[in-house]
Amino acid sequence: MRRGGTSPADVAWMEAALRLARAAAVRDEVPVGALVVREGKVIGQAHNEMMHRKDPTAHAEFLAIQQAVAAVGEDRLVDATLFVTLEPCAQCAGAIVLAKVGTVVFGAWDNRAGMAGSVHDILRHPRLNHRPEVIGGVLEEECGELLKEFFRAKR
């Protein structure tokens, strides 16, 4: 796994994901944003909508993947990159593997539920039939601070 992502494109796409995360915070949702990019174009984007939809599965990554597969008309995203502001959880890591997303780029590490290396590593588990490239820590401080501010305000 690469850390920090030195690519200017990774940083630019993560900034776009951060804008989605900020939109989630405005709606009183946990501020996580995600987008799926294929051939330089966004084919799926979302922020968390669990509260709005009253659905615990309405995570940003999950919703963005659903949009992306609908946009391309197939259930595989091998040549796509998922950008997400927080390390994916177990549910989202499972969806990433099932959709065969080619690359995952995330911002903040999640020491409580992260499944790309923090708590466990579903994304690169050797027994699974698909293991995406994973790049962690892109705009890590900005992504993490947005989450900290959100939860600080809740207390």
Secondary structure, DSSP 8 states (H G I E B T S, - for coil): -EES---HHHHHHHHHHHHHHHHHHHTTS---EEEEEETTEEEEEEE--HHHHT-TT--HHHHHHHHHHHHHTSS--TTEEEEEEE---HHHHHHHHHHT-SEEEEEE--TTT-TBTTS-BSTT-TTSS---EEEE-TTHHHHHHHHHHHHHHH-
